[in-house]
Amino acid sequence: MESLITCLREQDEAARFLAWPGDFDLDRGDHVEEVHLASGSSLEGFAGDGAGGTYFFCGEGGEERPILYADSEGGSALVAIGLPELVRLLLVLPWWRDCRAFTVQESRGLEAEYLEDMPDLVTRRDRAAAALGLDLPDRAEVLDRLREVATQPGEDFVLIFTPEGHPYEPLFTR
């Protein structure tokens, strides 16, 4: 089976959507600061965003590993368990960073703002998902899953700013 990262690189339609509005770039895997996990598990940066944030695979294995997102301001959160879950999050809720309350109403408001700038957003998203062979869950399912993953107590996923030994702040709270 071909890796999803390979598919993302080869499927122009999906890569364009993930680049914008997803703000996800596979060529930006280096984090601006030296960091490590408090648990001592391995941490592998594999993608980033335009504001200096980084997506990390945590632990050993392949694309099924937990994914931690760290922004450039000292915040972090576990956002998905495996790359397919992350890609679905980016496709369904490219505005996920601003969904602090994890509600459908909040997401609808953010979606309306995106649709003003990109009226073909849903069509582009659906074409990207089809190109990757992914079925998309509805918004409520994705929000529930993000809340579950991002707010669970997880000492295995505490990101530490290595030079000072200080933990990053959680991006989301219960």
Buried (B, 14 or more C-beta within 10 A) or exposed (E): EEEBBEBBEEBEBBBEBBBBBBBBBBEBBEBEBEBBBEBEBBBEBBBBBEEBBBBBBBBEEEBBBBBBBBBBEBBBBBBBBBBBBBBBBBBBBBBBBEBEEBEBEBBEEBBEEBEEEBEEBEEBBEBBBBBBEBEBBEBEEBBBBBBEBBBEEBEBBBBBBEEEEEBBEBBBEE
